[in-house]
Every structure is written in structure tokens, then in C-alpha cells.
Amino acid sequence: MASALRVLGIDPGLTRCGVGVVDVARDRSASLVHVGVVRSATDLPIEQRLATIAAGIRGVLRSHNPDVVAVERVFAQQNRNTVMGTAQASGIALLVAAEYGLPAATHTPSEVKAAITGYGAADKLQVQTMVARVLRLDALPQPADAADALALALCHAWRRGPGNAAGPDGTASLTPAQRAWADAERAAARR
């Protein structure tokens, strides 16, 4: 894919950390490069679990040489243990990107859902279905962590990648759903 942007999307998690690499062309067409999950055993001490995740992400970076890394932004959850593990894995992903000298960005789950499906409250199946459609996959990407990583990569490329000849407001070449999201972000920032 000539002049494609290669994005590594990371859906951080302490037990399962989804990783997905896509190439996105200037016309926003995309192709799958790699998808998988980095797993850490729940019976290991936290530092070893984080080291396992870091090693898995480094392996993907070495194998696929992305241009940029997109990580899911940690959001509030009821379960404090879940949000802590997600935050720790997210920090590892951002650290490893910096070690490789790669720019990194974070995107909220609703931002990703809006970019992929046009609806910020889409469910997992809707996201998986649209990711499969965009990447022309024969089956839905599994598990959901892997599909979310691909969705993150696509979201980032479509919002910030090549072909995004945005005007001063940053919305010129965005899809209608992406324009709506950008408008909502600007309105929230003014509050």
C-alpha cells in the first residue's frame, strides 16, 4: 500500500492486551498487517506481568515497524482493580512507544466507537463487525481485545493520518461521524 500510515493500536489490559497493526492509505482504505493478544498470567507478580506485556509490545514493534502507536485512554470504571490494571498496561504501552521513538496518542472508547461505527455507544459486536468490514476480513476479529486494538488503529489513522487534509478546525476530510465527534470535543473543551 503506497504511502500508507502503519498504526499499532493497543487495547491495554493486564491479563489480555490487544494489539493490532493496520496500514491505512491516503484514501482511508485499510489493510490488516497483524492482530493478536499479549497475555500475562494472573498468578505472576505485577512487575512480571507488566514486563510480559512490555516484551509482547516490543516484539510487535520490532516485527511490524509502525509509524505511530494509538492506545485506548483509560476511563473511569466501577471496578478499581480493573481500571488500575488497565492504567498500568496503558503506561507500559506509552513507555515502550517512547523507547522506540514513536509518537503515541490516546483515544477514548467512545471516540473509537464513533469513528468506526458512527455511534459512540456501539457495542462490541458492532465494533467487531465494522472492523471486519473495513479490513475485508472473512471473520470477526477475536477476541474482543484484538478487535478493539484494530479499531483504535483505524480511528487514529482516520483522525490524524495521511489524507487528513484538515482545515483550521481539524474537520475538513473527516467523515460525518468524525466531524460530529470533533465538534463535541471542541464544545466540551470550551466549558
N, C-alpha and C positions, 0 to 999 in steps of 0.2 A: 504494500500500500504506500504509494509515493507520498512523501512529506506528511506522513501520519504522526500524530502525537501518541506516544505509548504511555499509558497511565496504569499504575499499580493502585488498585483500590484495596483498602484494608478495613474489614469489619472486625474491630477489636473485641476480643474475648479472652478470658483466662483459660478456659477449657478448650474452646474452639475459636480460632482466629481465622476468619475467612480472608482469602487472598485471591484477587482476580486481576489479570492483566489484559488490557484491550488496546488495539490500535484504532484510532479514530482519525479519519481523513478530513480534509477541509470541508467536504460536503456533508459532514456529520455521519457518514456511513461508518460502521464499526465492524471489527472482526475480533474473534476470540484468539488470544495468544496462550493464556494459561488460566486455570482455575483450580483451587484446592483449599484445603483447610490445614492450618498448623494446629496440632493438638498438644496439650500438656496434661500429664497425668495428675489427677486430683489428689493423689497421696504424696506428691512431692512437696518440699518446702517452697514457699512463694518465690524465693530468689531463683531456684532451679526452674520453676515454671516460667518465669519471665525470661530466663536465659534460653529456654527451649523455644519460646515464641520469637525472641530476637534472632536466634540461629535460623529458624524457618524463614523469617522475612529476609534475612541476609542471603539465604540460598535463592530465593525468588529474585532478588535484586541482581545477584551475580548471573543467574541463568537467563534473565529476560531484559536487563538493562532498560528500565523505564526512564522516561523523561521527567516524570513527576509522580508524587505519591499523594493519594487522597484517602483520608482517614475519617471514619464516622466520628462526629463530635459527640462527646459524652453528654447525656441529658439526664435529668432527674428521674429517678425510679423509686418505687416504694421499697424495694429490696436493697438495703445498704451494701450488703456483700456483693451483689451483682454489679452495682454501679462502681464500687471500689475496684473490682477485678477488671471491669471494662476500662476504667480510667487508667489503671496501671498498664494494661496492654496497649492502650492508645498512646501513652507516654513512650513506651518502648518503640512503637511504630514510628513516631515522630523523631525519636532519638536516632534510630537506625537510618531514616531518610537523611538526617543531618550528617551522619557519619559518611554517607555516600555522596554528600554534596548536592543532594536533590531538593528542589523546592517541594514543600508539603503544604497541603490545605486540609481544612476540616469542613465537613458538611453535616448538617443535622439530618436525622432520619426523615423528617417531613420534607425537607428541601430535596432530598434524593427521590423520595416517592413522587413529589410534584414534577420533578424533571423527567422521570421515567414513565410515569403513568398519567400525568396531568392532574393528579389528585393527591394532596399532601397527607391524606389519611388512608391511603390504599393499604390493603392487607398483603401479607407475604405472598400469597398465590398470585395476586395481581402483579406484584413486582417481578416475581419469577417468570410469569407469562410474558411480560413486556421485554424483559431481558432476553429471553429465548427468542422472541420475535425479532428484536433489534439485531441480535448476533446471528440470526438464522440457524439456531440450534435445533436438532431433531427432538430433544427432550428438555424438560425444565432443568436448570442447573440445581444440583443438590449438593450438600444440604443447604438450608436457607442462608446460612452464614456465607457460603460461597456465592450464592445469587446476590446477596446484599453487597458483597465486595465488588462484583461486576457492576452492579447498579451505581455504586459510589464512583467507580472509574468512569462510567459513561456520563454520569451527572457532571463530574469535574470537567471532562473534555468538552461537553456541550456548553457549559457555562463559561469556561475560561480558556479553552483550547484554540487550535488553529481554526480559521474560518469565522471566528467570533469577532467580526469587524464591528464591534460595538461603538456607538456614538458616545457622547459625553455622559449620558445617563446609563451606559452599560447595557442597553437592551436592544440595540438595532437588529441583531441577527438571531435573537432568541425566539424560541417557539412561544405561542400564546401562553402556555402554562408557565414557562420560564419567565416571561415578561410579568405575569401576574405575581409570581414569587418575588421577583426583583422589586416590584412596586411595593409589595407588603414589607419587604426588608427595609426599604428606604423610609416608609411611613413609621415603622417601629423605631428606627434609629433617631427620628426627629422627636420622639417623646421624651 
